[in-house]
């Protein structure tokens, strides 16, 4: 499965080995190692995501985590903490399922 | 005009008995043991007190063969043993089962988090307190528009008011409060209003999903978004995400909201990869019908996606050895067709939501309800339009058939 990183110019996700964004044509910086021990590709995501206006901080925080995303089925985010202000991203290994028209 | 079943009755057909004694492979493979369900969504009953126009399961009447309390408690123990972290109880309406609090308590006592998705019509202050006492951790109340739109979609006058009241009762009882919203042609213009409503309610999460052409929703295809509508929807969602951040509401796009357009990084910023990663059915997600039918995702159609019944085999055996639950573990680009087969994101997305695509075409592997795809079409001066060519037969979890018409965009 391809690793995808957001283009710093247009925000579209592009394959990590691209040297130019196939959507906007912007040059993409080559992957570089991460001091935290994550993959170079993830580090590149950090660099590129910093240029994406919204959501950059959250992306960066997650960049060193190799676990895939979690999508909450049925409206309750996973690891939703009833006592705090926001749900916390969980550790489940992949996206969840969609929601039934329930 | 499609020839087929009349659009009116029955609103709530009687479900057929569960499929039984389905085949299982002789052995589990390594990959079947690697994947474990962390999230289970459990239809406790098909009985419902609403009559939603978009209801995929055509809920209303109790199934003829729903699990009894002892069977439910045994299933709770099996889920815990298999590693499930959270169980969402749904319906119909979960609280219409007399023993729902016993089941909630068992889930909690087994060390799993219990949440509930509800239309909220029957949730009183007393019921909410009882849920909290039993260990109900969080709830998601369905709100689909302003009062008129919500009541029309939910099929009951006063449904909006009762949903708001339920949300207030649940919050007062100390249960975590989220809201979920169907996105369709009626609700889409009202999404900003829905967001302000849920902020005022004190909800901390908002889950959104596209209405899918299953069950009653397929009876009224004019309700459904067309692929071209996503070009308007996604910029709107990006604006609403900013408002969510400001109000400290977590926006959670369901797995059929996508994929990989210019707003993916924004909408899925809070997720670990920062983007979606295909369908989790049978990988981390488990769906259970009230009669013990086990699926990889609660939304998927009973046929052909039931892997087995808990009355015939253990949950672990069905999870590891049934072909329908193995499907997403094994899906590759070679299983895709149409545009999705050739898409730039094919090997990551793998046609996105299996349920959405299957509901349209009766086979998985192609999903035109995709923002990236709509953008690429527009770049070529084209758009895709979904045309229903076969009405659904009128059974729970059924679907019709659609065709894709590719049109030139005129000036």
Interface residues (C-beta under 8 A of the other chain):
Chain A: X1 X2 X4 X6 X10 X11 X12 X13 X15 X22 X23 X45 X49 X52 X54 X55 X56 X58 X59 X62 X63 X65 X67 X68 X69 X70 X71 X72 X73 X74 X75 X76 X77 X78 X79 X80 X81 X82 X83 X85 X86 X87 X89 X90 X92 X93 X94 X95 X96 X97 X98 X99 X100 X101 X102
Chain B: X35 X38 X39 X41 X52 X54 X55 X56 X57 X59 X85 X86 X88 X90 X91 X113 X115 X116 X117 X137 X138 X139 X140 X142 X174 X175 X176 X178 X179 X180 X182 X204 X205 X207 X209 X211 X212 X214 X215 X216 X217 X238 X241 X242 X245 X248 X250 X252 X253 X254 X255 X256 X260 X261 X262 X263 X264 X265 X266 X268 X269 X270 X271 X272 X273 X274 X275 X276 X277 X278 X279 X280 X281 X283 X284 X285 X287 X296 X297 X298 X299 X300 X344 X345 X347 X348 X353 X355 X356
